[in-house]
Amino acid sequence: MRGSRVILAIFAATFLVNGVVSAYGRLYPLRLVDLGLSVDPVVWLAGLGVLMSLAGAAGLRMVRPHIDGVHTVRRGYVIACAVAAVGVVGLAGAPEENSGSLAVLVAAGALPLTRTFSTIWVNRQTSSDVRATVHSLLAQAKYLGEITCGLALAAVAQLADMSIALVTCGALRATTILLVQRFGNPRTERMP
């Protein structure tokens, strides 16, 4: 695994993506309440939660038939990260609760796809004798990202501003895209 730059890129991307997902899951309700929900926040957020689940399921159903090769999985991962970043940054700049809720739905449609793409990507990059170990290590990267990035983003939200923390979430997504684009392809072997 140490010799595979693709697997290492997936680990680093998982660390960043799950750190953002964890922090975003705690920040978006606060941001929507700050925007001034016109109805009871519990009702609004519950309804939004149902719509988020449906958006994630629709996103997965939409891309599932198109996942055929390693390059398609990597490209799908990058697109999902980009769409999620647009949603996260859109929430940071939203002027009111309706546009903020729409931004949340955009991000929610893309966030589950990154998890799905990374699982498929790992399965295609590893042989069956090490796959379970790689998935176990991937889970550790996920938890470490949730803790590390989550704490860092919570500190940004506390010390600076919630909008800046959300923009930082978007920047981490952009960093993930660059990382996957740069290191997510297997090296081509040169012929002597």
DRENMARKOL-946378 format. One record per atom (N, C-alpha, C): residue in one letter; y, x, z. Coordinates in steps of 0.001 Angstrom, whole numbers, plus 500000, padded with zeros to 6 digits. Layout:
<nodes>
{node "a", {Y, X, Z}}
...
</nodes>
This chain:
<nodes>
{node "m", {498804, 500820, 500000}}
{node "m", {500000, 500000, 500000}}
{node "m", {501259, 500863, 500000}}
{node "r", {501224, 501982, 500742}}
{node "r", {502407, 502835, 500795}}
{node "r", {502763, 503384, 499430}}
{node "g", {501777, 503543, 498561}}
{node "g", {502016, 504094, 497242}}
{node "g", {502526, 503072, 496240}}
{node "s", {502548, 501812, 496595}}
{node "s", {502988, 500769, 495673}}
{node "s", {504437, 500401, 495967}}
{node "r", {505315, 500781, 495071}}
{node "r", {506725, 500435, 495283}}
{node "r", {506947, 498931, 495145}}
{node "v", {506094, 498244, 494405}}
{node "v", {506223, 496784, 494276}}
{node "v", {505935, 496122, 495620}}
{node "i", {504850, 496507, 496264}}
{node "i", {504508, 495931, 497578}}
{node "i", {505594, 496257, 498595}}
{node "l", {506103, 497478, 498577}}
{node "l", {507179, 497839, 499509}}
{node "l", {508441, 497019, 499229}}
{node "a", {508724, 496767, 497954}}
{node "a", {509874, 495928, 497603}}
{node "a", {509666, 494500, 498099}}
{node "i", {508455, 493997, 497983}}
{node "i", {508158, 492644, 498482}}
{node "i", {508339, 492600, 499994}}
{node "f", {507901, 493638, 500697}}
{node "f", {508077, 493683, 502150}}
{node "f", {509562, 493672, 502518}}
{node "a", {510355, 494513, 501852}}
{node "a", {511790, 494583, 502147}}
{node "a", {512465, 493253, 501813}}
{node "a", {512096, 492652, 500684}}
{node "a", {512665, 491365, 500289}}
{node "a", {512293, 490277, 501297}}
{node "t", {511061, 490287, 501761}}
{node "t", {510617, 489312, 502761}}
{node "t", {511409, 489462, 504050}}
{node "f", {511638, 490700, 504459}}
{node "f", {512445, 490982, 505648}}
{node "f", {513826, 490339, 505515}}
{node "l", {514498, 490583, 504391}}
{node "l", {515853, 490064, 504190}}
{node "l", {515879, 488551, 504006}}
{node "v", {514987, 488048, 503170}}
{node "v", {514979, 486609, 502865}}
{node "v", {514715, 485794, 504121}}
{node "n", {513747, 486170, 504906}}
{node "n", {513419, 485378, 506088}}
{node "n", {514451, 485531, 507189}}
{node "g", {515132, 486666, 507212}}
{node "g", {516256, 486803, 508131}}
{node "g", {517363, 485825, 507796}}
{node "v", {517622, 485667, 506498}}
{node "v", {518638, 484717, 506042}}
{node "v", {518186, 483283, 506308}}
{node "v", {516941, 482967, 505993}}
{node "v", {516428, 481606, 506184}}
{node "v", {516544, 481196, 507645}}
{node "s", {516173, 482089, 508535}}
{node "s", {516225, 481785, 509961}}
{node "s", {517657, 481531, 510422}}
{node "a", {518563, 482416, 510061}}
{node "a", {519962, 482263, 510472}}
{node "a", {520600, 481046, 509812}}
{node "y", {520330, 480861, 508533}}
{node "y", {520901, 479730, 507796}}
{node "y", {520455, 478405, 508404}}
{node "g", {519197, 478337, 508821}}
{node "g", {518680, 477121, 509435}}
{node "g", {519403, 476745, 510713}}
{node "r", {519999, 477723, 511359}}
{node "r", {520767, 477451, 512571}}
{node "r", {522258, 477250, 512282}}
{node "l", {522743, 477837, 511184}}
{node "l", {524170, 477767, 510881}}
{node "l", {524580, 476522, 510108}}
{node "y", {523719, 476048, 509187}}
{node "y", {524176, 474948, 508340}}
{node "y", {524501, 473673, 509125}}
{node "p", {523729, 473286, 510173}}
{node "p", {524127, 472076, 510904}}
{node "p", {525487, 472246, 511603}}
{node "l", {525729, 473435, 512138}}
{node "l", {527007, 473683, 512804}}
{node "l", {528159, 473615, 511810}}
{node "r", {527941, 474172, 510628}}
{node "r", {528981, 474152, 509602}}
{node "r", {529272, 472714, 509154}}
{node "l", {528237, 471919, 508976}}
{node "l", {528449, 470529, 508562}}
{node "l", {529190, 469738, 509634}}
{node "v", {528855, 469971, 510898}}
{node "v", {529564, 469296, 511988}}
{node "v", {531020, 469759, 512012}}
{node "d", {531251, 471064, 511792}}
{node "d", {532633, 471570, 511737}}
{node "d", {533426, 470954, 510597}}
{node "l", {532745, 470620, 509493}}
{node "l", {533431, 469988, 508367}}
{node "l", {533841, 468557, 508678}}
{node "g", {533291, 468000, 509758}}
{node "g", {533684, 466662, 510182}}
{node "g", {532840, 465563, 509585}}
{node "l", {531597, 465465, 510017}}
{node "l", {530727, 464399, 509517}}
{node "l", {531323, 463037, 509860}}
{node "s", {531320, 462149, 508892}}
{node "s", {531913, 460827, 509096}}
{node "s", {530956, 459837, 509774}}
{node "v", {529692, 460218, 509885}}
{node "v", {528698, 459393, 510578}}
{node "v", {528090, 460219, 511702}}
{node "d", {527220, 459583, 512455}}
{node "d", {526541, 460264, 513559}}
{node "d", {525818, 461509, 513027}}
{node "p", {526112, 462697, 513572}}
{node "p", {525480, 463928, 513069}}
{node "p", {523957, 463902, 513111}}
{node "v", {523379, 463231, 514103}}
{node "v", {521923, 463174, 514198}}
{node "v", {521354, 462421, 512997}}
{node "v", {521969, 461300, 512649}}
{node "v", {521505, 460506, 511512}}
{node "v", {521705, 461295, 510212}}
{node "w", {522888, 461880, 510048}}
{node "w", {523198, 462637, 508831}}
{node "w", {522233, 463813, 508660}}
{node "l", {522051, 464591, 509715}}
{node "l", {521191, 465774, 509629}}
{node "l", {519722, 465402, 509462}}
{node "a", {519300, 464276, 510058}}
{node "a", {517920, 463822, 509859}}
{node "a", {517693, 463415, 508405}}
{node "g", {518623, 462654, 507862}}
{node "g", {518523, 462269, 506451}}
{node "g", {518571, 463475, 505532}}
{node "l", {519444, 464428, 505859}}
{node "l", {519545, 465646, 505070}}
{node "l", {518243, 466455, 505167}}
{node "g", {517619, 466456, 506334}}
{node "g", {516332, 467149, 506496}}
{node "g", {515253, 466571, 505598}}
{node "v", {515209, 465260, 505494}}
{node "v", {514240, 464605, 504598}}
{node "v", {514538, 464990, 503152}}
{node "l", {515811, 464928, 502759}}
{node "l", {516193, 465300, 501398}}
{node "l", {515903, 466776, 501107}}
{node "m", {516072, 467634, 502115}}
{node "m", {515773, 469065, 501944}}
{node "m", {514286, 469274, 501674}}
{node "s", {513455, 468554, 502394}}
{node "s", {512006, 468659, 502157}}
{node "s", {511653, 468201, 500750}}
{node "l", {512261, 467111, 500326}}
{node "l", {512012, 466610, 498977}}
{node "l", {512530, 467582, 497915}}
{node "a", {513689, 468194, 498166}}
{node "a", {514236, 469171, 497220}}
{node "a", {513320, 470381, 497103}}
{node "g", {512795, 470860, 498233}}
{node "g", {511859, 471985, 498202}}
{node "g", {510585, 471647, 497454}}
{node "a", {510058, 470454, 497700}}
{node "a", {508833, 470025, 497009}}
{node "a", {509080, 469859, 495519}}
{node "a", {510235, 469299, 495154}}
{node "a", {510565, 469129, 493737}}
{node "a", {510735, 470486, 493054}}
{node "g", {511382, 471407, 493730}}
{node "g", {511542, 472746, 493171}}
{node "g", {510210, 473426, 492934}}
{node "l", {509311, 473314, 493889}}
{node "l", {507983, 473914, 493746}}
{node "l", {507201, 473259, 492618}}
{node "r", {507253, 471948, 492538}}
{node "r", {506535, 471232, 491478}}
{node "r", {507093, 471594, 490101}}
{node "m", {508391, 471821, 490040}}
{node "m", {509034, 472141, 488763}}
{node "m", {508625, 473525, 488241}}
{node "v", {508503, 474507, 489128}}
{node "v", {508210, 475861, 488656}}
{node "v", {506719, 476177, 488599}}
{node "r", {505916, 475439, 489302}}
{node "r", {504485, 475751, 489386}}
{node "r", {503794, 475901, 488031}}
{node "p", {504032, 475037, 487057}}
{node "p", {503339, 475206, 485773}}
{node "p", {503792, 476438, 484984}}
{node "h", {504907, 477015, 485360}}
{node "h", {505459, 478123, 484591}}
{node "h", {505136, 479496, 485182}}
{node "i", {504348, 479529, 486234}}
{node "i", {503994, 480802, 486873}}
{node "i", {502732, 481319, 486211}}
{node "d", {502896, 482290, 485308}}
{node "d", {501720, 482779, 484599}}
{node "d", {501494, 484280, 484733}}
{node "g", {502507, 485063, 484878}}
{node "g", {502310, 486508, 484948}}
{node "g", {503167, 487125, 486038}}
{node "v", {502951, 488418, 486264}}
{node "v", {503684, 489140, 487307}}
{node "v", {505182, 489109, 487028}}
{node "h", {505571, 489284, 485777}}
{node "h", {506994, 489288, 485445}}
{node "h", {507610, 487915, 485651}}
{node "t", {506860, 486864, 485399}}
{node "t", {507339, 485510, 485630}}
{node "t", {507544, 485273, 487122}}
{node "v", {506642, 485781, 487945}}
{node "v", {506755, 485624, 489394}}
{node "v", {507985, 486373, 489897}}
{node "r", {508174, 487599, 489431}}
{node "r", {509342, 488383, 489856}}
{node "r", {510632, 487698, 489412}}
{node "r", {510662, 487228, 488186}}
{node "r", {511848, 486539, 487659}}
{node "r", {512099, 485251, 488453}}
{node "g", {511044, 484510, 488768}}
{node "g", {511186, 483298, 489568}}
{node "g", {511719, 483593, 490956}}
{node "y", {511248, 484685, 491536}}
{node "y", {511721, 485100, 492857}}
{node "y", {513219, 485392, 492808}}
{node "v", {513631, 486121, 491781}}
{node "v", {515045, 486469, 491627}}
{node "v", {515897, 485215, 491427}}
{node "i", {515440, 484307, 490586}}
{node "i", {516193, 483069, 490333}}
{node "i", {516279, 482233, 491611}}
{node "a", {515177, 482131, 492348}}
{node "a", {515192, 481370, 493605}}
{node "a", {516174, 481984, 494596}}
{node "c", {516197, 483308, 494676}}
{node "c", {517159, 483979, 495566}}
{node "c", {518589, 483701, 495127}}
{node "a", {518834, 483727, 493820}}
{node "a", {520184, 483491, 493299}}
{node "a", {520640, 482063, 493572}}
{node "v", {519768, 481102, 493333}}
{node "v", {520128, 479699, 493576}}
{node "v", {520380, 479478, 495067}}
{node "a", {519534, 480058, 495919}}
{node "a", {519738, 479927, 497366}}
{node "a", {521062, 480561, 497784}}
{node "a", {521395, 481707, 497199}}
{node "a", {522666, 482372, 497520}}
{node "a", {523847, 481494, 497126}}
{node "v", {523760, 480844, 495969}}
{node "v", {524829, 479932, 495534}}
{node "v", {524986, 478787, 496541}}
{node "g", {523868, 478232, 496991}}
{node "g", {523929, 477159, 497976}}
{node "g", {524520, 477607, 499298}}
{node "v", {524110, 478783, 499757}}
{node "v", {524590, 479302, 501044}}
{node "v", {526091, 479586, 500979}}
{node "v", {526528, 480267, 499938}}
{node "v", {527952, 480586, 499795}}
{node "v", {528748, 479312, 499513}}
{node "g", {528145, 478376, 498783}}
{node "g", {528802, 477087, 498549}}
{node "g", {529078, 476347, 499843}}
{node "l", {528153, 476424, 500782}}
{node "l", {528370, 475793, 502084}}
{node "l", {529527, 476467, 502819}}
{node "a", {529625, 477787, 502699}}
{node "a", {530702, 478513, 503378}}
{node "a", {532071, 478052, 502879}}
{node "g", {532172, 477744, 501588}}
{node "g", {533456, 477341, 501023}}
{node "g", {533646, 475848, 500867}}
{node "a", {532696, 475056, 501332}}
{node "a", {532773, 473604, 501160}}
{node "a", {533960, 473030, 501934}}
{node "p", {534742, 472156, 501284}}
{node "p", {535900, 471580, 501958}}
{node "p", {535588, 470349, 502823}}
{node "e", {534443, 469702, 502559}}
{node "e", {534090, 468501, 503329}}
{node "e", {532571, 468340, 503375}}
{node "e", {532114, 467333, 504147}}
{node "e", {530680, 467215, 504439}}
{node "e", {529823, 466881, 503229}}
{node "n", {530344, 466159, 502246}}
{node "n", {529520, 465808, 501082}}
{node "n", {529219, 467026, 500213}}
{node "s", {530233, 467818, 499905}}
{node "s", {529985, 469031, 499119}}
{node "s", {529181, 470040, 499937}}
{node "g", {529412, 470078, 501235}}
{node "g", {528615, 470958, 502099}}
{node "g", {527153, 470549, 502109}}
{node "s", {526903, 469248, 502170}}
{node "s", {525522, 468751, 502155}}
{node "s", {524852, 469031, 500817}}
{node "l", {525604, 468910, 499732}}
{node "l", {525064, 469239, 498411}}
{node "l", {524687, 470718, 498344}}
{node "a", {525531, 471578, 498899}}
{node "a", {525221, 473014, 498929}}
{node "a", {523956, 473284, 499745}}
{node "v", {523802, 472570, 500853}}
{node "v", {522592, 472710, 501673}}
{node "v", {521360, 472313, 500869}}
{node "l", {521464, 471226, 500104}}
{node "l", {520329, 470773, 499289}}
{node "l", {519985, 471782, 498193}}
{node "v", {520995, 472398, 497594}}
{node "v", {520747, 473428, 496576}}
{node "v", {519968, 474584, 497195}}
{node "a", {520432, 475046, 498343}}
{node "a", {519734, 476148, 499022}}
{node "a", {518332, 475727, 499443}}
{node "a", {518198, 474503, 499942}}
{node "a", {516897, 474023, 500417}}
{node "a", {515890, 473880, 499294}}
{node "g", {516357, 473598, 498087}}
{node "g", {515439, 473517, 496954}}
{node "g", {514893, 474871, 496556}}
{node "a", {515657, 475928, 496824}}
{node "a", {515257, 477278, 496412}}
{node "a", {514573, 478082, 497514}}
{node "l", {514916, 477836, 498760}}
{node "l", {514380, 478664, 499852}}
{node "l", {512849, 478666, 499927}}
{node "p", {512166, 477518, 499827}}
{node "p", {510698, 477555, 499895}}
{node "p", {510062, 478286, 498716}}
{node "l", {510771, 478320, 497595}}
{node "l", {510212, 478986, 496419}}
{node "l", {510047, 480489, 496634}}
{node "t", {510967, 481095, 497370}}
{node "t", {510835, 482542, 497601}}
{node "t", {509548, 482848, 498366}}
{node "r", {509231, 482017, 499326}}
{node "r", {507993, 482213, 500095}}
{node "r", {506772, 482056, 499193}}
{node "t", {506799, 481047, 498347}}
{node "t", {505686, 480803, 497424}}
{node "t", {505544, 481943, 496429}}
{node "f", {506665, 482363, 495842}}
{node "f", {506621, 483462, 494877}}
{node "f", {506132, 484753, 495517}}
{node "s", {506545, 485043, 496748}}
{node "s", {506098, 486293, 497377}}
{node "s", {504598, 486258, 497654}}
{node "t", {504068, 485105, 498037}}
{node "t", {502622, 484988, 498259}}
{node "t", {501853, 485218, 496962}}
{node "i", {502297, 484580, 495891}}
{node "i", {501637, 484759, 494592}}
{node "i", {501755, 486203, 494133}}
{node "w", {502919, 486778, 494327}}
{node "w", {503183, 488152, 493910}}
{node "w", {502260, 489133, 494630}}
{node "v", {502123, 488965, 495943}}
{node "v", {501223, 489833, 496717}}
{node "v", {499788, 489642, 496251}}
{node "n", {499385, 488399, 496020}}
{node "n", {498012, 488151, 495572}}
{node "n", {497720, 488838, 494243}}
{node "r", {498710, 488900, 493379}}
{node "r", {498507, 489528, 492070}}
{node "r", {498613, 491051, 492125}}
{node "q", {499215, 491590, 493167}}
{node "q", {499400, 493033, 493269}}
{node "q", {498321, 493720, 494103}}
{node "t", {497501, 492941, 494799}}
{node "t", {496514, 493538, 495695}}
{node "t", {495103, 493105, 495317}}
{node "s", {494177, 493948, 495679}}
{node "s", {492773, 493594, 495468}}
{node "s", {492278, 492818, 496687}}
{node "s", {491186, 492114, 496523}}
{node "s", {490702, 491225, 497579}}
{node "s", {490314, 491965, 498858}}
{node "d", {489976, 493248, 498766}}
{node "d", {489556, 493966, 499968}}
{node "d", {490720, 494301, 500909}}
{node "v", {491952, 494282, 500429}}
{node "v", {493107, 494580, 501286}}
{node "v", {494100, 493422, 501369}}
{node "r", {493862, 492361, 500643}}
{node "r", {494821, 491259, 500551}}
{node "r", {495162, 490661, 501912}}
{node "a", {494175, 490425, 502743}}
{node "a", {494431, 489825, 504059}}
{node "a", {495297, 490743, 504917}}
{node "t", {495053, 492031, 504839}}
{node "t", {495859, 492984, 505596}}
{node "t", {497298, 492989, 505093}}
{node "v", {497470, 492953, 503792}}
{node "v", {498817, 492937, 503217}}
{node "v", {499552, 491668, 503636}}
{node "h", {498887, 490532, 503613}}
{node "h", {499530, 489290, 504045}}
{node "h", {499871, 489331, 505533}}
{node "s", {499032, 489961, 506324}}
{node "s", {499326, 490110, 507746}}
{node "s", {500575, 490971, 507950}}
{node "l", {500664, 492061, 507211}}
{node "l", {501844, 492922, 507303}}
{node "l", {503084, 492214, 506753}}
{node "l", {502898, 491396, 505739}}
{node "l", {504004, 490618, 505182}}
{node "l", {504537, 489640, 506241}}
{node "a", {503639, 489045, 506997}}
{node "a", {504063, 488150, 508081}}
{node "a", {504857, 488922, 509134}}
{node "q", {504441, 490154, 509414}}
{node "q", {505186, 490973, 510372}}
{node "q", {506591, 491281, 509855}}
{node "a", {506711, 491556, 508543}}
{node "a", {508029, 491794, 507944}}
{node "a", {508889, 490536, 508063}}
{node "k", {508265, 489387, 507878}}
{node "k", {508972, 488116, 508012}}
{node "k", {509527, 487956, 509422}}
{node "y", {508689, 488165, 510429}}
{node "y", {509120, 487987, 511815}}
{node "y", {510187, 489008, 512200}}
{node "l", {510006, 490227, 511759}}
{node "l", {510992, 491268, 512058}}
{node "l", {512338, 490926, 511408}}
{node "g", {512303, 490391, 510185}}
{node "g", {513528, 489969, 509518}}
{node "g", {514211, 488828, 510244}}
{node "e", {513409, 487865, 510698}}
{node "e", {513980, 486737, 511435}}
{node "e", {514692, 487211, 512696}}
{node "i", {514077, 488154, 513398}}
{node "i", {514665, 488653, 514637}}
{node "i", {515884, 489517, 514353}}
{node "t", {515716, 490523, 513512}}
{node "t", {516775, 491492, 513271}}
{node "t", {517964, 490876, 512549}}
{node "c", {517710, 490295, 511398}}
{node "c", {518811, 489689, 510627}}
{node "c", {519383, 488481, 511349}}
{node "g", {518512, 487719, 512003}}
{node "g", {518988, 486554, 512745}}
{node "g", {519967, 486938, 513836}}
{node "l", {519641, 487987, 514580}}
{node "l", {520560, 488448, 515630}}
{node "l", {521857, 488984, 515035}}
{node "a", {521741, 489749, 513958}}
{node "a", {522939, 490309, 513327}}
{node "a", {523845, 489207, 512788}}
{node "l", {523256, 488208, 512130}}
{node "l", {524057, 487117, 511583}}
{node "l", {524640, 486228, 512684}}
{node "a", {523913, 486071, 513770}}
{node "a", {524462, 485321, 514905}}
{node "a", {525654, 486061, 515501}}
{node "a", {525574, 487382, 515561}}
{node "a", {526703, 488174, 516058}}
{node "a", {527911, 488042, 515128}}
{node "v", {527668, 488048, 513818}}
{node "v", {528771, 487873, 512861}}
{node "v", {529409, 486503, 513047}}
{node "a", {528594, 485476, 513202}}
{node "a", {529116, 484117, 513391}}
{node "a", {529919, 484025, 514688}}
{node "q", {529453, 484693, 515727}}
{node "q", {530131, 484640, 517023}}
{node "q", {531418, 485462, 517019}}
{node "l", {531356, 486662, 516456}}
{node "l", {532501, 487571, 516512}}
{node "l", {533537, 487311, 515425}}
{node "a", {533101, 486862, 514274}}
{node "a", {534039, 486664, 513166}}
{node "a", {534250, 485171, 512937}}
{node "d", {533362, 484592, 512138}}
{node "d", {533537, 483207, 511731}}
{node "d", {532235, 482733, 511104}}
{node "m", {531965, 481441, 511206}}
{node "m", {530736, 480911, 510631}}
{node "m", {530721, 481050, 509112}}
{node "s", {531858, 480858, 508465}}
{node "s", {531921, 481013, 507008}}
{node "s", {531618, 482447, 506596}}
{node "i", {532098, 483400, 507358}}
{node "i", {531807, 484812, 507055}}
{node "i", {530320, 485089, 507246}}
{node "a", {529721, 484490, 508263}}
{node "a", {528273, 484654, 508472}}
{node "a", {527496, 484066, 507298}}
{node "l", {527937, 482923, 506780}}
{node "l", {527261, 482325, 505625}}
{node "l", {527443, 483171, 504370}}
{node "v", {528627, 483725, 504170}}
{node "v", {528848, 484620, 503034}}
{node "v", {527986, 485874, 503187}}
{node "t", {527815, 486346, 504415}}
{node "t", {526929, 487492, 504672}}
{node "t", {525494, 487127, 504313}}
{node "c", {525082, 485898, 504612}}
{node "c", {523750, 485433, 504193}}
{node "c", {523618, 485509, 502676}}
{node "g", {524650, 485072, 501970}}
{node "g", {524645, 485158, 500513}}
{node "g", {524592, 486597, 500033}}
{node "a", {525307, 487488, 500719}}
{node "a", {525288, 488907, 500347}}
{node "a", {523901, 489514, 500569}}
{node "l", {523219, 489102, 501619}}
{node "l", {521854, 489595, 501845}}
{node "l", {520913, 489092, 500758}}
{node "r", {521140, 487867, 500298}}
{node "r", {520345, 487355, 499176}}
{node "r", {520618, 488169, 497917}}
{node "a", {521884, 488505, 497678}}
{node "a", {522235, 489319, 496509}}
{node "a", {521605, 490706, 496618}}
{node "t", {521577, 491256, 497821}}
{node "t", {520930, 492544, 498044}}
{node "t", {519443, 492452, 497737}}
{node "t", {518841, 491339, 498121}}
{node "t", {517421, 491116, 497827}}
{node "t", {517184, 491091, 496321}}
{node "i", {518068, 490432, 495592}}
{node "i", {517937, 490369, 494136}}
{node "i", {517985, 491773, 493542}}
{node "l", {518955, 492569, 493973}}
{node "l", {519068, 493945, 493462}}
{node "l", {517832, 494769, 493802}}
{node "l", {517335, 494601, 495010}}
{node "l", {516140, 495327, 495450}}
{node "l", {514931, 494972, 494597}}
{node "v", {514731, 493696, 494368}}
{node "v", {513587, 493241, 493579}}
{node "v", {513740, 493666, 492120}}
{node "q", {514955, 493585, 491590}}
{node "q", {515180, 494010, 490208}}
{node "q", {514917, 495505, 490044}}
{node "r", {515318, 496289, 491026}}
{node "r", {515190, 497751, 490925}}
{node "r", {513766, 498239, 491189}}
{node "f", {513131, 497683, 492209}}
{node "f", {511833, 498215, 492627}}
{node "f", {510669, 497257, 492432}}
{node "g", {510912, 496076, 491907}}
{node "g", {509865, 495070, 491780}}
{node "g", {508964, 495217, 490570}}
{node "n", {509220, 496184, 489729}}
{node "n", {508369, 496437, 488565}}
{node "n", {507487, 497643, 488834}}
{node "p", {506226, 497561, 488454}}
{node "p", {505396, 498752, 488585}}
{node "p", {505923, 499847, 487656}}
{node "r", {505813, 501061, 488107}}
{node "r", {506244, 502190, 487268}}
{node "r", {505351, 502292, 486048}}
{node "t", {505949, 502598, 484956}}
{node "t", {505146, 502822, 483766}}
{node "t", {504698, 504266, 483761}}
{node "e", {503471, 504444, 483490}}
{node "e", {502907, 505788, 483495}}
{node "e", {503270, 506485, 482187}}
{node "r", {503737, 507685, 482275}}
{node "r", {504048, 508453, 481078}}
{node "r", {502803, 509139, 480579}}
{node "m", {502679, 509095, 479299}}
{node "m", {501551, 509771, 478663}}
{node "m", {501896, 511234, 478506}}
{node "p", {500925, 512157, 478741}}
{node "p", {501240, 513588, 478616}}
{node "p", {501499, 513986, 477187}}
</nodes>
